[in-house]
Amino acid sequence: MLILVFEMLFGAHALPEPVASPPVRLPHFPDRVHAFVWKNWQLVPAEKMALVLGTTPENVVGLGRSMGLSGPPEITEEQQRRSYITVIRRNWHLLPYDQLMQLLGWSEEQLAFTLREDDFLSVKLGAKPDCAPLLYVAPDEAVLDKERHTAAVVREEFPDGVGELGEPLFAFVQKLSEPLPSGKTPRMHKNRFTRRYCYSYFALYGDPLYAENIDPYPDGLLERLAASGVNGVWLQGLLAKLAPFPWDSRLSEGYEKRLARLRELVARAKRHGIGVYLYLNEPRSLPVSFFEKYPQFMGVREDGFAALCTSVPEIQQYITDSVSTICSAVPDLAGLFTITASENLTNCWSHQRGMECPRCGKRPAWEVIAEVNALIKRGIEKSGAATELIAWDWGWQDDWAAEAIGALPEGLGFMSVSEWSLPISRGGIESTVGEYSISAIGPGPRAQRHWGLARSRGLKTFAKIQAGNTWELSAVPYIPAVWNVARHAENLRHSQVDGLMLGWTLGGYPSPNLEVVAEIGKDESITALDAMNRVASRRFGKKISPAVVEAWQQFSTAFSEFPFHIGVVYTAPLQTGPANPLWESPTGYRATMCGFPYDDLDSWRVIYPADVFANQLEKVAQGFENALTELRTRMGSVDVRRSAHREAIESECRIAEAAALHFRSAANQARFVAARRALDQAQTPEVAAPLLTELERILRDEIDVAKRLYAIQICDSRIGFEATNHYFYVPIDLVEKVVNCRDLLDRWLPQQHVRFQASPSG
């Protein structure tokens, strides 16, 4: 509905223009139509694929089965609603916009709005290639021969068949939504960390309070989070969705419905001892066309949008009144937290360009930033609610952050990313942590400095951490480096912070990581090791818990070798892992943020030499594998009687193995690109020979890694999923990786051998 309102108000959103670059090549498929059917087999019903291709569902199913695929599986309406980002991503290099919209059943406005507003999806996808339309054509003999070859490879590598799933995609949603057995919901009331809030493991990000029949926080999930020591959850909030937009009410159509749902969620969560927080990044910018009628409100411009200038009295009143409307309608709302610099364009100084505004350019950045927080706090006070406000210093510049902290209103909380600016050394390379790190143990000097300034003013202090997982690896429900998480929490207890934001959109799975953090806050005298022992005993039973705690320590030691850089975690093939294809020649595409890694090794490694980058990832993978082998050995000598404990330890091993496979594959991919580049430069058989041997070794290892991860994912639907990216990959993508590697082994690598055998010096 909001998308249609935007269209009425501001005209249709323009889709980003495709670039002239061709889509990536996929020579391991018979043709691009077959690639389309394969990639959508487990996500889109055959009827929808047929509509796009201009053919019948029977022909679509025939193409899939001709390549050795079983099924197709039944795909529910809910699965489709929860996987649209996965569908967009896998068709980005296959379909032009009109066919992509046809596949989704969306309008141009809906796709444009989603690309812009759904957690920076357009940034994650990068430039749209210029794709030719796909239409079904009856296969000729050459294509039929390729079909048979593909099917033969699939049968050889997967003799049990592929396409059918032991556990359906998104099965975890139902499992986490079911109530816990009676008496299994212990709560931790007294805690050093008075606030411990996280995001839903599976909420839709864009407009979760408007979506029909998709609950971001069902009771079962709230119960499990409470049992894990969580006492707060958060959602994105947009003022224009939750309160009247004073200059055109159509923009806020449905806000009463959203407020009613928020009120219902707050009441349900409260019954579980959990408060609800809204994330505000406001006031959001609007299309420049809006300001044709209201030029006096226009602030800094950017990419066809402009800020609602917060130095204008009417905009200030809008912010205050909107917050008051929300808090009056939902007086039990636990809190609001803000980002006021960077992320979306909001106030004129949010992207450090306030000098371009005739009003804000005359004011220092810190004054404008602090004022936005004061306006929000004023709205809370106007409502009379006890809602808490937490000002987050994300993006605040070091040269004015102290002044901004000094200008914040009294009575709010102040939050800083704990590990930001923490010095590290990995593989002999010195660096500092940006954020999103479990491999580095905070807090860092920036956070400690800012917390000190806030405490000197009597403000409560909060640490934003990543307790469950990070962009170092988000494709598993949590990273079992629990020793690192526990020591970080212990350090924060000593730092006397009042509360914790336990993660951004990733890391909200009810995990041992969350439990350990709560245990450390509950008892001022407990050590990190004591907390892990308590949690492990509760989860896995007393007999096996010592072995689990040792494994957590070993995973953590290995993870401390991770080659951290914020560019690494955003662009390297960490989230896609083995599902990222290997290419015989450069794609020419740059890696995107948590989207497509391509073969962009230079972006992946950032400050690390290629060999150091790969070596460090291998250290992490090997450390995980060694610890897992030892844990499984010790499991064999212990009689784990309770089925719940057996299931828990098996789940822990799957998660650890999946993590190891991701790191192993990322190292393999780095070495493959480096060797391929060197082969391109080789002039003699003597130089080429070891490179060809290395490439063959990597390809065979990647086949093994992909098959192992496939065996895990088909029985554990959590693997490969993150809330704002949906599935980074599904099982059929891991099968594709095997077919991809076999194509390179069977076709491309022999060509390279022949090339050097035929050289004059050969």
N, C-alpha and C positions, 0 to 999 in steps of 0.2 A: 504493500500500500504506500509506504513512504517513497518508494521509487517513482510511483505514478504521480505523487504529489510534487516531487522534484521536477518531473517532466512538465507538469502544468505550470509551475512557478517560473522555471528557468529555461524551459526548452529541453529537448533531448540532449543527454550527455553524449559527447562524441567519443567513439571508441578510438583508442590510440592507433595511429596509422601503422600498418604493417611495414616492416623494413624490406629493402630489396633483396636481402640475403635469402637464399633458398633454405628450406627446412633441412634438418640433419638427415643424412642418408641412413637407410636401414636395410642394408643388403642381405641380412640374415632372414628376411621375410620374402615370400614369393613376389609380392608387390605391395604398394601402400594400402590398397583395399584390405588385403590380408592382415597387414599390420594394424589397421583400424579395428578389425573384428577381434583380433587377438587381444589388443590392449584394453578393449571394453568388455571382454567376455564375462568377467566376474563383477561388473559394475553397472552395466546398462542392458536392459532387456533387448532381446533380439528384434522385437517389434520396433523399438526406437532406432536401433541401428539400421534396420531395413528402410525406415522412412528417410533417413539421411542419405542412404546409398541409392534410393530409388529402385528398390527391389523387394523381394518377399522375405519374411522371417525364415522360411525354409532355406532360401539361398544363403542367408547369413549363417544359420546353423550348419549348413553344409560346408561352408568355408572353414568354420572353426574346427569341425570334426575332420576335415581333410588334412589339417595340420597336426592331428593327434590329440586334440582337446576333448575331454569328456564333458558331458552336460549339454547346454549351459546350466548353471545353477539357478534356482529360483531367486529373484532379486526383489525384495519388498519395496514398497513406497518409502518407508522410513529409511531404509538403506540408501536409496537414491537421494533423499533430502539431506542425509548426513554426509554425502560423499561428493558434493558438487565441485569442491576445489580439486579433489583427486581427478575427477572427470575432465575439468578444464585443463589441468596441467598435462595429462597424458594425450590430449588432443591438440595441444598448442602447436605442435609441428606437423599435424596431419590435416586439420580442417581449416578452411577460411571461416571468418566470423559468422557468416550467415548459416553455414552448416553446424557450427558449434552451438549457435543459439537454437537451431532446430533440434539438436541432440538433447539440449538441456530443457527445451520447452520454454525458453525465456525470450523476452523482448530485448531489443538493443539497449534500452534504458536500464533494464535490470542487469545485463552483463556489464555495462559501463559503470554503473553504480557499485557493483560487487568488486570490480577490478580496483576501484579507487578506495572503497571504504572497508572492505573486509580484511582488516589487518594488513594493509599494504600489499594486497595480492598482485597488483600490477608490477610492483618492485620485485616480488618473488619470481614472477614469470619472465620478466625482462621483455625485450623487443619481440613483437609478434612477427614470425616469418610470413612471407607472402606465399600462402599455400594455394595450390590449384584445387578446384572442386574434386571431390571423390565421388565416383559413380560406379555402380556394379557393372562389370562386364564378364560374361561367361569366360572362364579360364581357357586359354589356348593350351596347346601341348607343352610349350615351354613352361608355362606357369604350373600346369598339372605336374610336371616333372619336379619342380621346386616344392610343390605341396607334398609330394611323396617323400622327397628328401627330408623335409622338415619333420614330417610325421615319423620317419625312421629314426631320426636323431632323438625325438621326444620319447619314442618307445625304448630306445637303447638306454637313455640316461634316466628315464623314469618308468621302469617296467610296471609299476603299480598304477600308472595312469596319472594324468593331471587334469585339473579343472574342477574336480569335486573337492569340497572343503570338509575336513573333520570337524571344524568349528566355524560357523558362518561368520562373515565379516560383521563387526559391531556386536557380536554375541556378548561382549563384556558389558555393554550398556544394560542388558537385561539382568546379568549377574549382579552388577553393582547397584541396581535399582531394587533388588529384592531385600526384604527386611532381614536383619540379622536374627539368629535364634534368640529367644528370650533370655535375658540376663547376660548378654554378651556385649553390652555397650558401656564399658567403664568410661567415666569422664574424669578429666583432670582439672579440678577447679582452681586450687591455689597454685600459682605459677609465677616465677620471676618474669617470664614473658607474658604479660597480661593479655596481649592480643597476638594471636597466631592465625593468620588468615591466608587462604590460598584460592586458586581458581578451580573450577570444575574440570574433571578429567575429560569430559566430553561435551560441554556446552557449545552450542553454536555461538559464534562471536558477534556477528553483525547486529542482530536485533533479537536477542534471546527472549525478551519479554513479550514479543508479538507473535512469535512462531507458534502455530497451532500444534498441539499434541507432541511437542518436544520439550520436555521439562529439563532445564539446565541443572537442577538439583533435586532429583527425586529423593524420597525419604530414605531409601536404602543407602544412597550415597552419603547423605547427611549423617546417618547413623555411623557409617564406616569412618567418615572423617572425624566425627566426635570421638570414636574409639581410638583413633590415631593421635588424639591430642589437639586437633584443630578446633578453634572456637570462633572462626570467622571465615566467610567465603565472599568472593567479589564477582561483580559483573561490570561490563562497560555500560556507562550511562551517557546518553546524549540529551542535552537540555531540550532540544527541539522535538525529541520523541517523548519527553516526560512532562513537559509543561507547555502552555500556550506560547506560540511564537507571535509576538505582538503585531508584527507588520504584515502577516498573512496567516490566518489560522489554519489554512489548508496544510501548511508544512507540519503542523502538530497533530494532524488527524490521527485519532486512535490513542492519544496520550492517556486518556482516562482508563482505557483498557490496560495499558501497560502499567499504570500506577496500581490498578486493582490487582494485577498479577504480582507486582512487586510486594504489595501489602500482604498478599496470601503467602508468598515465598518467605517473607520476613517472619510471619506468624508461625509457619511450619518449622523454619530453621530454629526459631527461638525455643520450640519444644525440645529440640535436640541440644540446647545449650550453645547454639551457634548464632552469631550476629552476621548481618549482610552488609557489605560495603559496596559502594558504587565508585568506579573509576571515572573521574571527570578530566577531560582534556578540552577546555572550553575558553571562550566561545568559539565554536567551529567556524571555519571560513565558509564563504558562500560564493557561488559563481559571480563573476564580474557583472553579469547582466542584472543581478539583483540591485546593484548600486546605481543603476541608471535612474531608478526612482528615489533612492536614498543615498546620494553622493556624500552627504555629510557624515555617514557612518564608515566610509571606506578607509581602511588602513593599508598595510603593506600588501602588494599584489604578488601572486606566484602561480604560474601555470594555469591561467584562466580563472583563478579564484582570488579572493581578497579577504583580509581579516576584518572582522567587526572590531573597530578600534576601541579598546577599553579605556581610552582617555576621554571618550565621548560620554556625557552624563546619561543619555538614553540607553546606551549599551551597558553601562554600569548598573542601571536600574533593572534592565532585562536580566542580567546575571543574578542579582540579588532576589528578584521576584521569582525567577524560575526555581532557584534552590529552595526558596521558602515554600513554593507550591509543592515540591517533592516532599520536603520534610513535614509539611503540614498534613499531607495525604498519607504519609507513611511515618508517623512519629516514632516508631520503634526501630527505624533504620539505624544500624549501629554506627555507620560512618561513611565519610566520603574521603577519597584520597585523590590528589591532583598531580598532573604533570603540566608544568607551565612554561617549559622551554624545550623546543624540538618536538619529536613525534609529528602530529599534524600541525599545520599552520593554524595558530589560534591568535593570541595577542600579538601585537606588532613586533615585540622583541622575542617571540618564541623561536624564531629561526635566526636570531642575532642580526636582524636587518631593520631594526626600529628606526634607524636614522633616515630611512626612506619615507617615514610617515611625518607629515608636517606638525603633528601634535606630539607623538611619542619620541620623535627625533630630538625634541627639546628636553626630554626627561631621561635620566639614567635607566639602564635596563633593570637594575635591581629594584628600583622604585615601582616600575610597571608590574614586574613579576610579583612582588610582595602585595601590591594592590589587588591583583586578581584574587589571590588567596583571601585577602581581607573582605572582598566583595562576597565571596562564597560563604565565609564565616558569618557575615552580616545576614545573609539569607537564612542560615540555620537559626541564628538568634531571633530573627523576625518571626520564625515559625513557632518558637517556644519549645522545639524538640531538643532532646539531649544528644543528638547526633554528633559524633566526633569528626573533626577535620584533621587530616594528615597531609601536610605539604611535603612533597617529594622533590628533592633537589636534582632530579635527573635532568641532565643537560645544562645545569647552571654553570656558568663560566667561573674559573678559579679567580679571575681578577675582580669579580663583583659578588661572588657567593656569600662572603662574610657580611657585606652590606645588606643583601637580601634577607639573610637569617636575622640580622638585627632589626629589620623593618617589619618582620612578620607580626601579625596581631597576637596578643596574649591568649593563652588557653588552648592552642592547637598542638598537635603532634608534629614532629619533624622527622623525616625519613631520608636515609642515605643508603646507597648500594654499598654493602659491607666490604666487598673485596676490591672495589674500584681503586686503582692506582697502586695495588699491592705489587711490590717488586718480585720477579721470578727469574729463574735461570733454567732453561730446558735445552739439553744437548749442547751446552756451552754458549747458548744465545741468551743474552740478557734482554728482559722486557718487563712490562707491567701488565697487570690484568685490567681489562675494561670492566666487564661484568659477566654474568652467566658462567661462573666457574665453580665446579666442585673439586677440580684437580688442584686448585690453590686454596689455602685455608686462611680466611680473613680473621679479623677485619684489617683493612688497609689504612694507610695514613690519612687519606682524604676523608673517609667516613669518620674516623676518630677526631679529626680536627673539627669537622662540621658538627658532630654530636657535642663536642665540648662547647662550641659557641652557642648551640641551642640550650644546653643545660645552664649556661651562665645566665640565660634569660628566663629560666624556670620552665622551659618547654619539655614535654615528654619526647623521648627519642625512640626511633624505630629503625631497625635494620632490614633492608630488603636483601634476601638471600635466595639461593636456589637450593632447596633442601632435597627435592626429589630427583630431578634431572636438570639438564642445561642444554644449550645449543651445542655443547661438546658432544652430546648424544641425547636426542629427544625421542628417538624411535623405539625406545623401550619405556615401560611405565615408570621405572626409576633406575638410577645407576647404583648398583650395590656397593659403592665405595663409602660405606656407612661410617667407617672410622674417620674419614675426612670430614663428613657432615657433623659427626659428634664432636670432634675437636673444634670445629668452627663454632658450634653452639656453646661449647664450654668457654671459648674465648669471649663470645658475646655476653655470656652471663657475667664474666669478670669485668666486661666493659660497661655493665650496668644499663644496657638498653632496656627500654620498657616493653617493647613489642617487636614482632617479626612479621614481615610479609614473606611468606614461605616460597613464593615463586611468581613468575609472570604467568602466562597462559599454560606453560608447560610445568609438569611436576606436581599436579594435583591428584595423583593416584594415591589411595590410602596405603602407604608404604611403611616399611620399617624405618626408613629415613625420617619420616614425619614423627613417628613414635619416639625415636631417640631424641629428637630435638625437644619434644614436650617433656620427656623424662628428665632431661638436664635442667630445664627450667623449673621443674616441680621441686627439685631437691638441691639446695645450695651446696651440699657437701658431696654429691654424687660425681664420680669421674666419668669421662667419656667411655672408658672401658666398662665401668659398672652399668651404665645406661644400656650399652649394647648387650651385655649379658642378660639384663632384665627383659629386654625386647625379644631377644633370640629365644630365651626360655619360654616366654609367653606364646611366641609364634610357632616354634618348632619342637618344643618339649625339651626337658632338661638333659636327656641323653645326647642329643645331637647338637644342642646349642653351642657348646664350646668349639666344635668344629666349624660351625657357621660364623661365629665371631672371629675365629682365625682367618677364615676366608674373606670376611669383610675387611680385615686389616690388610691382607695380601692384595685384594682388589684395589684398596686405597693407595697402597705403596706403588702399585703398577700405574694407577691413574695419575699419580703425581709426576709421571714422565710425559704426560700429554703435552704436545707442542702448542701451548695456548697462545693465541692472538685473536682479537675480536674478528679480524678478517678471516682467520682460519675457521672459526666456529660458524661463521655465516656462509662461507663459500665452498669449503672442502666437502668431499662426498661422505660426510659423516652421517647425515640423516638418511640418505638413500642407500648408503652402504653398497652391498653387492648388487643391488638392483640398477645401479648406474652402468650403462653400457660402456664397452671399450670400442674405440674407433680406430680404423686402420690409417686414417689421415686426419689432420687437424680439422675440427668443426668450424673454427673461426668465431665461435661464440664465447662471450665472457660469462663466467659463472655468476649466478644470481643469488640473492640472499635467501638461504634455506629453500631454494627452488631447484634450479638446474645446475649441477656442478659442471656438466659437459666434460671437456678434457683440459680445462684451464688451470694447469698445474701452477702457473706463476701467481694466480690469484689465490689458489688454495694455500700455498706455503707462506706467502707474504714475506716475512722477515727471515724465514728459515731456508738455508740451502736445501735443495731437493733431497739429497741423501740424508741429511739430518732430519728433515721432516718425516721421511719414510721410516728411518730408524726409530724415531721416537714413537711413532704409531705402532711399530712392530713390538717395541718394548711393552707398551700398554697391552696389546693383544696377547703377547706371550705371558705376561704376568697374570692376566685374567685366566688364560688357559691352564697355566700351572696350578693356580689356586683352585680352579674348578676340578681338575684331575684329583688333587689331594682331597678335596671335599667329598667327591664321589667315592673315592677309596674308603674314606672313613665312614661314609654312609653305609657301605656294604657290611661293616662290622658292627653296626648298631641296629637293634630291633626296634624300629619305629612303629609302635602298635596303633596309635590313633590315626585314622584315615586323614583327618584334617591336617595333622602334622606331616604326613607323607605327601599330601597334595601341596602343602606350603613349601616343603623343601624341594620338591620337583619343580615347582614354579620358580623358585629362587635360582635353581640351576639353569632353567631355560632362559631366564632374563640375563644371567651372567654370560651364558654361551652366545646369545644373540649379540650382546655388547662386544664380546671378543671378536665375533665375525665381522661386525661393522668396522672395527679398528683394523683388523687384518686386511679387509678389502680396501680400505682407504689407502693403506700402505702399498698394497699391490697396484692400485690404480696409479699412484704417484710414480712407482717404479716403471710401470708400463709406458706411461707418457714419456718419461725421461729416456727409456730405452728406444722407443719409437723415434723420438727426435734424433737420438744419436745414430740410429740406423739410417735415417734420411740423409745424414751427413757422411756416412761411411763411404769410403772409396775402394776398399779392398776386401776380399773374402776374409783375410786375417782379422780385420777390424770388425767385420760383420758377424763372424762366427759366434763369439761369446754373447753378442746382443741377441742373436736369433735363439740361442739356448735359453737366455734369460726370459725372452718373450714367451717362449713355449712353456717354461716353468710357471710363469705368472698366469697364463691362460688356463693351464690345468689346475692350478691352485684356486683360481676364481670359480671354476666349475665346481670344485669340491665345496668351497665356501657357500656358493649360492644354493647348492643342493642341501647342505646342512641347515641353512637358514629357512629354506622352503619347508623342510620337515618340521621345524619349530613353528613357523607361522600358520601352517594349515591346521594346527591343533591349539593355537593360542592367538586369538584375534586381537590381543593388545599390541602385538609386535607390529611395528611400522606405523603406528598411529600417534598423532598429536592434535590437540583440540583445534588449533587455528590453521593447520595444514591438512587436516583429515589424514588419510593414509598417504604416506610418502611412497609406499609401494604396496602391492597386493601379491599373493603367491604367484599369479601368472607372470608377473614381472621378473621374478627370480627364475622361473622356467625360461623366460625370454633370454635372461643373461646367459644361461647355459647354452642355448641355441646360438646366441651371439658369439660366445667364445668358441664353440665348435666350428662356426663359420670361419672365424679367423684362423683356427688351427688347420682346418681342412682345405680352405681356399687361399686365404691371404698369405699365411706363413710359407707354404710351398712356393708361392710366387716369388717371395723374397729370396728363398734359397736358390731358385732358378736364376734370379736377377744377378746374384753374386757369382754363381757358377759360370754364368755366361760373360762375366766381365773380362777384359783383356788380361788382367793379372791373374785370373783364375786358372 
